[in-house]
Amino acid sequence: MSQSAPQKTLTASDIRARKGQDPLVCLTAYTTPVAQLVDAECDLVLVGDSVGMVLHGLPSTLGVTMEMMILHGRAVARGIERAMLVIDMPFGSYEESPAQAFRNAARLMAETGAAAVKLEGGAHMADTIRFIVERGIPVMAHIGLTPQAVNALGGYKVQGRAEDAERIHADARAVTEAGAFSVVLEKVPATLADQITDEIAIPTVGIGASAGCDGQILVIDDMLGLFDAFKPKFVKRYADLAKDARDAIRAYAAEVRSRSFPAPEHVFSDEGKGA
């Protein structure tokens, strides 16, 4: 009997070649079990710095550290076989200089097994992106609403409306020319996202952008309804697992208090076989 060939792990070149083709499916993951679940359906899995908010209870992504990203990056890498694994560079790990950015990007890659890093910023980060890419590290760019700069942007506001559209256009052109293999467009008007998608040569991945982007990404806990502290407009909940979990915990607590759990089938007798 012939054996099927092992699945090929997708690379930056594979993702870039999908420009204008079938839409790229992207989700975040932070743990091995979730990585195993999303790997079968996703082209790209992001270990996002959103982990700070959805798993660690931080008020924003600004408190996320390199150590946190490495810990979760390693966990996700253990569950990935097909999808391309990308890891976020946390706030403060790349803004100082291209050299600082390369050191930390190299550390993330070496210590997690990720295939690429993602960093936020447009034209002002172009030199940094170019520096990293020229040294062999694929970079996914992120423009529009950049959560690490939320204080400078005045909150989680839509970016690129009216005369501000040209700034986002310029950012998209800059990261493309710098060598990014793809770019996340976050919270920008749909028309602008469509224009950028048509204009640049690398895939656009939308989150709060347009169905016309080359791909889409959501935070896994948002789309599963596990993180319900707030719900951005651009999130569609495909499940309500937080409600299911609350119901299950409530039922468990009631059965413990009534001593109906554990039932006879859940305990061990003095005689008989088995563990």
C-alpha positions, -999 to +999 in steps of 0.1 A: +000+000+000+014+033-010+017+060+017+005+096+010+032+122+009+035+143+041+018+176+042+040+206+032+042+234+056+033+267+039+060+293+036+061+330+030+066+324-007+035+302-007+014+329+010+027+356-013+019+335-044-018+334-032-022+371-042-055+373-061-061+336-057-083+317-032-087+338-001-063+331+027-078+318+059-060+331+090-067+328+128-048+334+160-038+306+184-020+306+217-020+269+228-012+235+214-048+221+214-062+252+196-033+251+171-042+215+163-078+225+157-071+255+134-042+239+115-065+218+093-084+248+080-060+277+081-033+288+058-017+311+084-018+308+122-007+339+141+005+339+177-008+373+183+001+397+211-037+397+217-028+368+240-021+394+266-057+405+266-076+372+260-055+349+281-036+370+306-062+397+314-041+427+304-060+459+295-041+462+261-013+445+242+013+469+255+023+448+285+031+417+264+067+406+267+091+386+245+090+358+271+052+356+268+054+354+230+081+327+231+061+306+256+029+307+235+049+305+202+064+272+213+031+258+224+015+267+190+044+253+171+038+219+187+003+218+171+011+230+136+018+208+106+005+225+075-003+262+082+024+289+082+032+300+118+037+337+123+045+353+156+039+389+167+068+411+178+057+427+211+056+464+218+091+477+225+110+449+209+115+465+174+108+502+174+142+514+187+163+504+157+165+479+128+193+462+147+172+458+178+143+445+157+165+419+140+179+406+172+145+401+187+130+387+155+159+362+152+153+352+189+116+347+183+122+326+152+150+305+168+131+299+201+097+292+187+101+276+153+079+303+137+083+309+099+079+346+101+073+376+124+047+403+123+053+439+133+031+470+133+037+502+114+038+515+078+062+540+062+081+547+094+089+510+098+099+504+062+136+506+069+132+481+097+112+457+076+138+459+048+167+453+073+150+422+087+140+407+054+174+412+039+188+391+067+165+362+060+135+367+082+101+370+065+080+398+077+042+403+078+033+440+080+004+455+099-011+489+090-043+509+096-053+505+133-021+493+150-031+484+186+004+489+200+001+526+190-034+530+203-024+558+227-009+578+198-039+571+176-064+583+202-081+550+208-094+521+187-106+543+159-111+536+122-081+547+102-079+561+067-111+580+063-113+611+041-079+628+036-062+602+059-067+576+032-035+587+015-015+580+046-027+544+046-020+541+009+015+553+015+020+528+043+008+499+021+032+509-007+061+514+018+058+479+034+054+463+000+085+480-013+104+471+019+098+434+012+069+423+035+053+391+021+018+402+032+001+430+051-027+431+077-052+459+071-070+466+104-101+487+108-099+507+076-129+516+053-139+488+029-134+510-002-098+519+009-090+482+016-102+473-019-081+500-035-050+489-016-056+453-024-058+461-061-028+484-059-001+464-041+016+432-052+014+413-018-016+397-002-038+419+021-053+402+051-083+420+065-096+424+100-124+450+100-115+459+064-132+443+033-143+409+020-123+419-011-090+415+008-068+385-002-075+369+032-092+374+065-080+370+101-098+370+135-088+364+171-098+328+178-113+336+212-135+364+196-149+342+168-156+313+192-173+336+217-148+328+245-136+363+250-168+384+256-154+414+275-162+434+244-172+427+208-158+448+180-181+455+151-159+434+127-161+402+148-186+376+138-192+350+165-194+316+150-201+300+184-209+311+220-185+289+239-184+312+269-221+306+275-216+268+270-188+269+295-208+288+321-237+264+317-214+234+320-197+248+351-231+256+367-243+221+361-211+206+375-213+228+406-250+218+412-241+180+409-212+183+433-233+201+458-261+175+455-236+147+456-249+133+423-214+136+409-194+115+409-219+088+400-211+050+404-197+048+369-171+075+378-156+058+408-137+026+414-148-005+433-127-025+457-128-055+433-126-060+396-101-052+368-091-020+352-072+011+361 
